[in-house]
Amino acid sequence: MESIIPDAAAFSLRDVTVRLVRGEEERLRWDSLMSQYHYLPFHSLFGKALRHVAIYNETWLALLGWQAGAFKVGVRDEWIGWSAEQQFSRLHLIANNARFLVLKEGRLPNLASRALGLSLRRLEADMRRVHGYPVYLAETFVDPSKFAGTCYQAANWQFLGLTRGFSRVPGKSVSWLQNGQPKQVLAYPLRPDAATILSRESAAEDWQAGDMAQIPSTPELHSLYTFLESIDDFRQARGKRYRLACFLAIAIAARLAGYRGVTAFGEFAARMTQEQLKAVGAFWSPRRQCYTAPAASTFHYILAKLEPDTLDRTIGKWVRQQSDKETPVAIDGKDIRGASAQLENENRMMVAAVEHSTGLVLGQTQVPDKTNEIPAVRELSRKLDLAGRVVTLDAMHVQQETARSLLEDCAADYVTSSVKNNQPTIYEDLEAIDWSTAACFDQPAEKGHGRIENRRCLALDISGSKWDNYCQLYGRQQAIRIERERYVLKTDKTSHEVVYCLTSLSAEKASPEQLLALVRNHWHIENRLHYVRDFTYDEDRCRVRVGHLPRNLACLSNTAISIVRTENRFEHLPPSTRHYAAHPEEALNAILKPLTH
């Protein structure tokens, strides 16, 4: 098939290289291409993964995704000869080629085997550098009804046998169904003695990962507990038995395990072992000759009296050491409805900032009484280090002062996810623009949630002097028009929607494709924060209203979410709460030890 490389006549396989994706922008591009063009559905790679890209003169030709080995593969496990215990604890030492996609630019003879070979050569070094442990074996599965696996054969992969032809039932964790389509199991030893190394009795020191990891503390990376210890204790010295960090560590661990409210925190503490109580700095009772657990009433007192700005700032410092400084940030507000319902003349509205791709909560602030979230967004953005980042906002925040504050006070750029009738003049200007000369991006149709959606993004440069009287939002550089066509399969109905947006990003900094991604990813704050707090941590039904309890409980939820996102062990939050409820020692370790992605 013919390639569309611009200088295909001068193309040589020797000039093709493979490297890791660089930065959040390339990661998003990698995921988008894989989602659009791979024949299997794709949401993300799981666990500690690597994304490789094969390039020629900066043109992307192929994408390769690696993650930990498949949980149980009979022919592979028999070939290695390891025990069930070894298999469970050493799967991360196998790299599974979960996705391999040759783009239309790379449809050239021998390109696939060349890209695969180059990826294999650097696989172990990249895994050590990024995740801190080696890999000894690469594996993949080939469906013989669809592919011959020629590129793997050309790269000297070994055929180990066939799978039994079972697939997991969607939505189930332990339910499997015979699909009648066994796949070929192929393996590539990265060392000649890979099977011997993986099955040997003793484990090497550099093998630790995941549940087995003992992450070393470094001057650049500090545990959450270290940050909690820096909070000044507001209590009087008399009668004080437990350190403030002890209460907060237990409360966050309980939140990770799905415990809700101060009474539940006390129950979690009462179930902790002596070793766990000792680790968080609990009180040693000379009379009982044991470590004692704090009572639920003390959790209530601490969280009702503790200044929430102090807790938010401290948690924010810890989160920012995990943060990717180039990742776009979404800012939006959320009402804690259970608490607001208990107050006649006050709402407990919180404004939070969330990273698009990671879902980390960078910070939050409470909306003051007798105002709304517009000034709170400006206050929060000034507190965060947003220099060089892109901030996405919804229609409420299409405000001159907000735009000016982001550009001048924060040295950031902005993208509004929509412009509505709260700014009628700007909205009318956007409607009246002739979009025929705008740059255009048509996103391939997406099917999901019972509907098929097509999106088109038009971006027009309005930075020139002829546009001085149009869309007068401070610092705007491009106007955006997003057209959505949605076909609902169940009702057989089609709807059309047009949304207008503005951005301070110039045409050189952001293409229509990138702008569409930014607008869509803004809603991660709803899906990855607000929804999680409502349904996983049941925040809206929580009716506490005393003192600072509502805000501090919200901060604990944000912290738990950020821990799960940083660990990257679970695709969704509910499985993480169930896991930590069964393994409370791991919840405590997530607080007591530094975390890495």
C-alpha positions as CSV (number, residue, x, y, z in Angstrom):
1,M,0.0,0.0,0.0
2,E,1.3,3.4,-0.9
3,S,2.8,5.6,1.8
4,I,2.0,9.3,2.1
5,I,5.4,10.3,3.5
6,P,6.2,13.7,1.7
7,D,9.8,12.6,0.7
8,A,9.0,8.9,0.2
9,A,11.5,8.6,-2.7
10,A,14.4,9.3,-0.4
11,F,13.0,7.1,2.4
12,S,15.3,4.5,4.0
13,L,14.4,2.1,6.8
14,R,17.7,2.8,8.4
15,D,16.5,6.4,9.0
16,V,13.5,5.2,11.0
17,T,13.9,5.5,14.8
18,V,11.8,4.6,17.8
19,R,11.5,6.7,21.0
20,L,9.2,7.3,23.9
21,V,6.4,9.9,23.5
22,R,7.4,13.2,25.0
23,G,5.2,15.3,27.2
24,E,1.5,15.3,27.7
25,E,0.7,16.7,24.2
26,E,2.3,13.7,22.5
27,R,0.7,11.3,24.9
28,L,-2.7,12.6,24.1
29,R,-1.9,12.5,20.4
30,W,-0.7,8.8,20.8
31,D,-3.9,7.8,22.6
32,S,-6.1,9.7,20.1
33,L,-4.5,8.0,17.1
34,M,-4.7,4.6,18.8
35,S,-8.4,5.1,19.6
36,Q,-9.3,6.2,16.1
37,Y,-7.4,3.7,14.0
38,H,-6.8,0.5,15.9
39,Y,-9.3,-2.2,15.2
40,L,-9.8,-2.9,19.0
41,P,-11.4,-0.4,21.3
42,F,-8.8,1.7,23.2
43,H,-9.2,3.8,26.3
44,S,-5.7,3.7,27.9
45,L,-2.8,1.4,28.7
46,F,-3.0,-0.1,32.1
47,G,-0.6,0.1,35.0
48,K,3.1,1.0,34.5
49,A,3.1,1.3,30.7
50,L,5.3,2.6,27.9
51,R,4.3,4.4,24.7
52,H,6.7,4.1,21.8
53,V,6.5,5.9,18.5
54,A,8.4,5.1,15.3
55,I,9.4,8.3,13.4
56,Y,11.0,9.4,10.2
57,N,12.0,13.0,9.9
58,E,9.5,13.8,12.7
59,T,6.7,12.0,10.8
60,W,5.0,9.4,13.0
61,L,4.9,6.1,11.2
62,A,3.8,3.5,13.9
63,L,2.7,3.3,17.5
64,L,3.6,0.6,20.0
65,G,2.1,0.2,23.5
66,W,3.6,-1.9,26.3
67,Q,2.2,-2.8,29.7
68,A,2.6,-5.6,32.3
69,G,2.2,-9.3,31.2
70,A,-1.2,-10.9,31.0
71,F,-2.4,-12.3,34.3
72,K,-2.5,-16.0,33.3
73,V,-1.4,-17.6,30.1
74,G,-1.0,-21.4,30.4
75,V,1.5,-22.0,27.6
76,R,3.7,-19.1,28.6
77,D,3.7,-20.0,32.3
78,E,4.6,-23.6,31.4
79,W,7.4,-22.3,29.1
80,I,8.8,-20.2,31.9
81,G,8.3,-22.9,34.6
82,W,7.5,-20.6,37.4
83,S,5.2,-21.2,40.4
84,A,1.9,-19.5,40.9
85,E,3.3,-17.3,43.6
86,Q,6.2,-16.3,41.4
87,Q,3.9,-15.6,38.5
88,F,1.7,-13.3,40.5
89,S,4.6,-11.3,41.9
90,R,6.7,-11.1,38.7
91,L,4.2,-10.3,36.0
92,H,5.7,-6.8,35.7
93,L,8.9,-8.3,34.5
94,I,7.1,-9.3,31.3
95,A,6.2,-6.6,28.8
96,N,3.0,-7.2,26.9
97,N,2.7,-5.6,23.4
98,A,-0.9,-4.6,24.1
99,R,-1.2,-2.4,21.0
100,F,0.7,-2.1,17.7
101,L,-0.6,0.3,15.0
102,V,1.1,1.2,11.7
103,L,-0.3,4.5,10.6
104,K,-1.1,5.3,7.0
105,E,2.2,7.2,6.7
106,G,4.1,4.0,7.6
107,R,2.6,1.7,5.1
108,L,5.9,0.7,3.6
109,P,7.6,-2.7,3.1
110,N,9.3,-4.0,6.2
111,L,8.4,-1.0,8.3
112,A,6.4,-2.9,10.9
113,S,9.2,-5.4,11.6
114,R,11.7,-2.6,11.7
115,A,9.6,-0.6,14.2
116,L,9.0,-3.6,16.3
117,G,12.7,-4.5,16.4
118,L,13.8,-1.0,17.4
119,S,11.2,-1.0,20.1
120,L,12.4,-4.3,21.5
121,R,16.0,-3.0,21.6
122,R,15.2,-0.2,23.9
123,L,12.4,-1.8,25.9
124,E,14.3,-2.9,29.0
125,A,16.3,0.4,29.2
126,D,13.1,2.5,28.9
127,M,11.3,0.4,31.5
128,R,14.2,0.8,34.0
129,R,14.5,4.6,33.3
130,V,10.7,5.3,33.5
131,H,9.5,2.8,36.1
132,G,12.7,1.6,37.8
133,Y,12.7,-2.1,37.2
134,P,13.8,-4.4,34.3
135,V,11.8,-6.6,31.9
136,Y,13.1,-9.9,30.6
137,L,10.4,-11.1,28.3
138,A,8.1,-9.6,25.7
139,E,4.8,-11.2,24.8
140,T,1.9,-10.6,22.5
141,F,-1.2,-12.4,21.2
142,V,-2.1,-12.7,17.5
143,D,-5.6,-13.6,16.3
144,P,-4.9,-16.0,13.4
145,S,-8.3,-15.4,11.9
146,K,-7.3,-11.8,11.2
147,F,-3.5,-11.6,11.0
148,A,-0.6,-13.8,10.0
149,G,1.8,-12.2,12.5
150,T,4.5,-11.7,9.8
151,C,6.2,-8.8,11.5
152,Y,6.6,-10.8,14.7
153,Q,8.1,-13.7,12.8
154,A,10.5,-11.4,11.0
155,A,11.6,-10.0,14.3
156,N,12.3,-13.6,15.6
157,W,9.5,-14.0,18.1
158,Q,8.9,-17.5,19.4
159,F,5.5,-19.3,19.0
160,L,4.6,-20.8,22.4
161,G,1.2,-22.2,21.6
162,L,-2.5,-21.2,21.6
163,T,-4.7,-19.7,24.3
164,R,-7.7,-21.7,25.4
165,G,-10.0,-19.2,23.6
166,F,-11.7,-17.5,26.6
167,S,-12.5,-13.8,26.9
168,R,-13.6,-11.9,30.0
169,V,-17.3,-10.9,30.2
170,P,-17.6,-7.0,30.1
171,G,-18.2,-5.6,33.6
172,K,-17.2,-8.8,35.4
173,S,-13.9,-9.4,37.2
174,V,-14.0,-13.2,37.4
175,S,-16.5,-14.3,34.7
176,W,-15.1,-15.8,31.5
177,L,-16.8,-16.9,28.3
178,Q,-15.6,-19.4,25.6
179,N,-15.3,-17.4,22.4
180,G,-14.1,-20.1,20.1
181,Q,-11.2,-17.9,18.9
182,P,-7.9,-19.1,20.5
183,K,-5.0,-16.7,19.8
184,Q,-1.4,-17.4,19.1
185,V,1.0,-16.7,22.1
186,L,4.3,-15.2,20.9
187,A,7.2,-14.4,23.1
188,Y,10.5,-12.6,22.6
189,P,13.2,-13.2,25.3
190,L,15.1,-10.0,25.9
191,R,17.8,-12.1,27.4
192,P,18.8,-15.7,26.4
193,D,18.1,-17.0,29.9
194,A,14.9,-15.1,30.4
195,A,12.9,-18.2,31.5
196,T,15.6,-19.2,34.0
197,I,15.8,-15.7,35.5
198,L,12.0,-15.4,35.9
199,S,11.6,-18.9,37.5
200,R,14.6,-18.7,39.9
201,E,13.9,-19.0,43.6
202,S,15.3,-15.7,44.8
203,A,14.1,-12.3,43.6
204,A,16.6,-9.5,42.7
205,E,16.5,-6.2,44.6
206,D,15.7,-4.2,41.4
207,W,12.6,-6.3,40.7
208,Q,10.3,-4.6,43.2
209,A,7.2,-3.0,41.6
210,G,3.5,-2.5,42.3
211,D,2.4,-4.2,45.5
212,M,5.9,-5.4,46.1
213,A,7.5,-2.0,45.7
214,Q,9.6,-0.3,48.4
215,I,10.0,3.1,46.8
216,P,13.2,4.8,48.0
217,S,12.8,8.3,49.4
218,T,14.7,11.0,47.6
219,P,15.3,14.6,48.3
220,E,13.0,15.5,45.3
221,L,10.1,13.2,46.3
222,H,8.4,13.3,49.7
223,S,5.6,11.2,51.1
224,L,2.2,12.7,51.9
225,Y,2.8,12.0,55.6
226,T,5.9,14.3,55.4
227,F,3.7,17.1,54.2
228,L,1.0,16.4,56.8
229,E,3.6,16.7,59.6
230,S,4.4,20.2,58.4
231,I,0.9,21.5,59.4
232,D,0.9,23.6,62.6
233,D,-1.2,22.0,65.3
234,F,-3.9,24.4,66.5
235,R,-4.7,22.5,69.6
236,Q,-3.5,23.3,73.1
237,A,-0.8,21.0,74.5
238,R,-2.9,19.8,77.5
239,G,-4.4,16.4,77.0
240,K,-3.0,16.1,73.4
241,R,-2.1,12.5,72.8
242,Y,-2.0,12.1,69.1
243,R,-0.2,14.1,66.5
244,L,-2.3,16.0,64.0
245,A,-0.6,14.1,61.2
246,C,-1.8,10.8,62.7
247,F,-5.4,11.9,62.5
248,L,-5.1,13.1,58.9
249,A,-3.2,10.0,57.7
250,I,-5.9,7.7,59.2
251,A,-8.7,9.8,57.7
252,I,-7.1,9.8,54.2
253,A,-6.5,6.1,54.4
254,A,-10.1,5.5,55.5
255,R,-11.3,7.7,52.6
256,L,-9.2,5.6,50.2
257,A,-10.9,2.5,51.6
258,G,-14.3,4.0,51.0
259,Y,-15.1,4.9,54.6
260,R,-17.4,8.0,54.7
261,G,-17.6,10.5,57.5
262,V,-16.0,10.9,60.9
263,T,-17.8,8.0,62.6
264,A,-16.5,5.7,59.9
265,F,-13.0,7.1,60.3
266,G,-13.1,6.1,64.0
267,E,-14.2,2.6,63.0
268,F,-11.3,2.3,60.5
269,A,-8.9,3.4,63.2
270,A,-10.3,0.8,65.6
271,R,-9.6,-1.9,63.1
272,M,-6.0,-1.0,62.6
273,T,-3.3,-3.4,63.8
274,Q,-0.6,-2.4,66.3
275,E,2.0,-2.2,63.5
276,Q,-0.3,0.1,61.5
277,L,-1.0,2.3,64.5
278,K,2.7,2.5,65.3
279,A,3.5,3.5,61.7
280,V,1.1,6.5,61.7
281,G,2.4,7.7,65.1
282,A,-0.5,6.7,67.3
283,F,-0.4,7.1,71.1
284,W,1.4,4.4,73.2
285,S,-0.6,3.7,76.4
286,P,1.7,2.8,79.3
287,R,-1.3,1.4,81.2
288,R,-2.5,-0.8,78.4
289,Q,1.0,-1.5,77.0
290,C,-0.2,-1.0,73.4
291,Y,-0.9,1.6,70.8
292,T,-4.4,3.0,70.9
293,A,-6.7,4.2,68.2
294,P,-8.2,7.8,68.3
295,A,-11.9,8.0,68.8
296,A,-14.5,9.2,66.2
297,S,-15.4,12.3,68.4
298,T,-11.8,13.5,68.1
299,F,-11.9,13.1,64.3
300,H,-15.0,15.3,64.3
301,Y,-13.3,17.9,66.5
302,I,-10.1,18.0,64.4
303,L,-11.8,18.2,61.0
304,A,-14.4,20.8,62.1
305,K,-11.7,23.1,63.6
306,L,-8.8,22.6,61.3
307,E,-8.4,25.7,59.0
308,P,-9.3,24.3,55.5
309,D,-7.0,26.7,53.6
310,T,-4.0,25.2,55.5
311,L,-5.0,21.6,54.7
312,D,-5.7,22.5,51.0
313,R,-2.3,24.3,50.7
314,T,-0.5,21.3,52.2
315,I,-2.2,18.7,50.1
316,G,-1.7,21.0,47.0
317,K,2.1,21.0,47.6
318,W,2.2,17.2,47.7
319,V,0.1,16.9,44.6
320,R,2.2,19.4,42.6
321,Q,5.3,17.2,43.1
322,Q,3.4,14.5,41.2
323,S,2.1,16.9,38.6
324,D,3.1,17.3,34.9
325,K,3.8,21.0,34.5
326,E,2.8,21.0,30.9
327,T,-0.6,19.3,31.3
328,P,-3.7,21.5,30.7
329,V,-5.9,22.3,33.8
330,A,-9.7,22.5,34.1
331,I,-11.2,24.8,36.7
332,D,-14.9,24.5,37.7
333,G,-17.2,24.7,40.8
334,K,-19.2,22.1,42.6
335,D,-21.9,22.5,45.3
336,I,-21.7,20.1,48.2
337,R,-25.5,19.7,48.2
338,G,-25.9,17.7,51.4
339,A,-24.2,20.4,53.4
340,S,-25.9,23.3,51.5
341,A,-29.3,21.8,52.2
342,Q,-28.7,22.1,56.0
343,L,-28.0,25.9,55.7
344,E,-30.7,28.5,55.0
345,N,-28.7,31.3,53.6
346,E,-25.4,29.7,52.6
347,N,-24.1,27.3,50.0
348,R,-21.0,25.2,50.4
349,M,-19.7,25.7,46.8
350,M,-16.1,24.6,46.1
351,V,-14.0,25.5,43.1
352,A,-11.3,23.0,42.1
353,A,-8.5,22.7,39.6
354,V,-7.9,19.3,37.9
355,E,-5.3,18.2,35.4
356,H,-6.8,17.0,32.2
357,S,-5.0,13.7,31.6
358,T,-3.9,12.7,35.1
359,G,-7.0,13.7,37.0
360,L,-4.9,15.1,39.9
361,V,-6.6,17.7,42.0
362,L,-4.2,20.6,42.2
363,G,-6.2,22.7,44.7
364,Q,-9.6,24.0,45.7
365,T,-11.1,27.0,47.4
366,Q,-14.5,27.7,48.8
367,V,-16.8,30.3,47.2
368,P,-17.4,33.1,49.7
369,D,-20.9,33.9,50.9
370,K,-23.0,36.4,48.9
371,T,-21.0,35.9,45.7
372,N,-20.5,33.2,43.1
373,E,-17.6,31.1,41.7
374,I,-16.4,33.7,39.2
375,P,-14.1,35.6,41.6
376,A,-13.2,32.3,43.3
377,V,-11.8,30.9,40.1
378,R,-9.5,33.9,39.8
379,E,-8.5,33.5,43.5
380,L,-7.7,29.8,43.0
381,S,-5.8,30.3,39.7
382,R,-3.5,32.9,41.4
383,K,-2.7,30.5,44.2
384,L,-1.6,27.7,41.7
385,D,1.6,27.6,39.6
386,L,-0.1,27.8,36.2
387,A,2.7,29.5,34.2
388,G,2.9,28.1,30.7
389,R,-0.2,26.0,31.1
390,V,-3.5,26.0,29.3
391,V,-6.6,26.6,31.6
392,T,-10.0,25.5,30.4
393,L,-13.2,27.1,31.7
394,D,-16.9,26.8,31.1
395,A,-19.3,29.5,29.8
396,M,-19.7,31.2,33.2
397,H,-16.1,32.3,33.2
398,V,-16.1,34.1,29.8
399,Q,-15.2,37.2,31.8
400,Q,-12.8,40.1,31.0
401,E,-11.1,40.1,34.4
402,T,-10.8,36.3,34.5
403,A,-9.1,36.3,31.1
404,R,-6.8,39.1,32.1
405,S,-5.9,37.5,35.4
406,L,-4.9,34.2,33.7
407,L,-2.8,35.9,31.0
408,E,-1.1,38.5,33.1
409,D,-1.2,37.3,36.7
410,C,-0.7,33.6,36.0
411,A,1.2,33.7,32.7
412,A,-1.2,31.0,31.4
413,D,-3.4,30.6,28.4
414,Y,-7.1,30.0,28.4
415,V,-9.7,28.0,26.4
416,T,-13.4,28.5,27.0
417,S,-15.4,25.3,26.5
418,S,-18.3,27.4,25.3
419,V,-19.7,30.9,25.0
420,K,-23.3,31.4,25.8
421,N,-25.9,34.1,26.3
422,N,-24.3,35.4,29.5
423,Q,-22.1,37.3,27.1
424,P,-24.7,38.2,24.4
425,T,-22.4,40.5,22.4
426,I,-19.6,38.1,22.1
427,Y,-22.0,35.3,21.2
428,E,-23.7,37.3,18.5
429,D,-20.2,38.2,17.1
430,L,-19.3,34.5,16.9
431,E,-22.6,33.6,15.2
432,A,-22.1,36.4,12.6
433,I,-18.5,35.4,11.6
434,D,-18.0,34.0,8.1
435,W,-16.3,30.6,8.9
436,S,-15.6,29.6,5.3
437,T,-11.9,30.5,5.6
438,A,-11.4,28.8,9.0
439,A,-9.0,25.9,9.5
440,C,-11.0,22.7,9.9
441,F,-10.6,19.3,11.6
442,D,-13.2,16.5,11.2
443,Q,-13.0,13.9,13.9
444,P,-13.8,10.3,12.9
445,A,-17.1,9.0,14.1
446,E,-17.2,7.7,17.6
447,K,-19.6,5.1,18.8
448,G,-20.4,4.7,22.5
449,H,-23.2,5.0,25.1
450,G,-25.8,4.0,22.5
451,R,-25.0,6.8,20.1
452,I,-22.8,7.7,17.2
453,E,-21.2,11.2,17.2
454,N,-19.4,13.1,14.5
455,R,-17.5,16.3,15.4
456,R,-16.1,19.1,13.3
457,C,-13.9,21.9,14.7
458,L,-13.3,25.2,12.9
459,A,-10.7,27.6,14.2
460,L,-10.3,31.1,12.9
461,D,-7.4,33.5,13.6
462,I,-8.9,36.7,14.9
463,S,-5.7,38.3,16.2
464,G,-5.5,40.8,13.3
465,S,-6.6,44.5,13.5
466,K,-9.6,43.9,11.3
467,W,-11.1,41.8,14.1
468,D,-10.6,44.5,16.8
469,N,-14.4,45.0,17.2
470,Y,-15.3,41.4,17.3
471,C,-15.5,39.0,20.3
472,Q,-13.8,41.4,22.7
473,L,-12.6,39.0,25.3
474,Y,-9.2,40.0,26.7
475,G,-6.3,38.4,24.9
476,R,-8.4,36.2,22.5
477,Q,-6.5,34.9,19.5
478,Q,-8.7,32.4,17.9
479,A,-12.5,31.9,17.6
480,I,-13.7,28.3,17.6
481,R,-16.8,26.7,16.2
482,I,-17.6,23.1,17.1
483,E,-20.3,21.2,15.3
484,R,-21.7,18.0,16.8
485,E,-24.0,15.5,15.1
486,R,-25.4,12.9,17.4
487,Y,-27.3,9.8,16.3
488,V,-29.1,7.9,19.0
489,L,-29.4,4.2,18.1
490,K,-32.3,3.4,20.4
491,T,-34.6,6.3,19.2
492,D,-33.3,6.5,15.7
493,K,-33.1,10.3,16.1
494,T,-30.3,12.7,15.0
495,S,-29.5,16.0,16.8
496,H,-27.3,18.8,15.7
497,E,-25.4,21.2,18.1
498,V,-23.1,24.2,17.5
499,V,-20.9,25.5,20.2
500,Y,-18.7,28.6,20.0
501,C,-15.5,29.0,22.1
502,L,-12.6,31.4,22.4
503,T,-8.9,30.9,23.2
504,S,-5.8,33.0,23.9
505,L,-3.7,30.3,22.0
506,S,-2.5,31.5,18.6
507,A,-3.0,29.4,15.5
508,E,0.8,28.5,15.7
509,K,0.3,27.1,19.2
510,A,-2.9,25.1,18.7
511,S,-4.5,23.5,15.7
512,P,-8.2,22.8,15.4
513,E,-7.6,19.2,16.4
514,Q,-5.8,20.2,19.6
515,L,-8.4,22.8,20.4
516,L,-11.2,20.2,20.0
517,A,-9.3,17.9,22.4
518,L,-8.9,20.7,25.0
519,V,-12.6,21.5,24.9
520,R,-13.6,17.9,25.2
521,N,-11.1,17.2,28.0
522,H,-12.4,20.1,30.0
523,W,-15.2,17.9,31.0
524,H,-12.8,15.5,32.8
525,I,-13.4,17.7,35.8
526,E,-17.0,16.5,35.8
527,N,-16.2,12.8,35.0
528,R,-13.0,12.4,37.0
529,L,-13.7,14.6,40.0
530,H,-17.3,15.7,40.5
531,Y,-18.9,12.4,39.5
532,V,-16.4,10.4,41.6
533,R,-17.0,12.5,44.7
534,D,-20.8,12.2,44.3
535,F,-21.0,8.5,43.6
536,T,-17.8,6.8,44.8
537,Y,-17.5,8.9,48.0
538,D,-21.2,9.7,48.3
539,E,-20.5,13.4,48.9
540,D,-23.9,14.8,48.0
541,R,-25.7,12.7,50.5
542,C,-23.3,13.7,53.3
543,R,-25.2,16.2,55.5
544,V,-22.4,17.4,57.8
545,R,-22.4,21.2,58.2
546,V,-20.5,22.0,61.4
547,G,-17.6,24.3,61.1
548,H,-15.1,23.4,58.4
549,L,-16.2,19.7,58.2
550,P,-17.7,19.9,54.7
551,R,-14.7,21.5,53.1
552,N,-12.1,19.4,54.9
553,L,-14.0,16.2,54.0
554,A,-14.0,17.3,50.3
555,C,-10.3,17.9,50.6
556,L,-9.8,14.4,51.9
557,S,-11.8,13.0,48.9
558,N,-9.7,15.1,46.5
559,T,-6.5,13.6,48.2
560,A,-7.8,10.1,47.9
561,I,-8.6,10.6,44.2
562,S,-5.1,12.1,43.6
563,I,-3.4,9.1,45.3
564,V,-5.3,6.6,43.1
565,R,-4.5,8.6,39.9
566,T,-0.9,8.9,40.9
567,E,-0.5,5.2,41.6
568,N,-2.2,4.4,38.2
569,R,-3.1,0.9,39.4
570,F,-6.8,1.1,38.8
571,E,-8.7,2.3,35.7
572,H,-11.7,3.4,37.9
573,L,-12.2,4.5,41.5
574,P,-14.7,1.9,42.8
575,P,-12.3,-1.0,42.3
576,S,-9.6,1.0,44.2
577,T,-11.9,1.5,47.2
578,R,-12.8,-2.1,47.3
579,H,-9.1,-3.1,47.1
580,Y,-8.0,-0.7,49.8
581,A,-10.9,-1.8,52.1
582,A,-9.5,-5.4,51.8
583,H,-5.9,-4.2,52.1
584,P,-5.8,-1.3,54.6
585,E,-2.0,-1.6,54.9
586,E,-1.7,-0.6,51.3
587,A,-3.8,2.5,51.9
588,L,-1.5,3.5,54.7
589,N,1.6,2.8,52.6
590,A,0.3,5.2,49.9
591,I,0.4,7.9,52.6
592,L,3.6,6.9,54.4
593,K,5.8,6.3,51.4
594,P,6.5,8.5,48.3
595,L,4.5,7.7,45.2
596,T,5.5,7.6,41.6
597,H,3.4,7.3,38.5
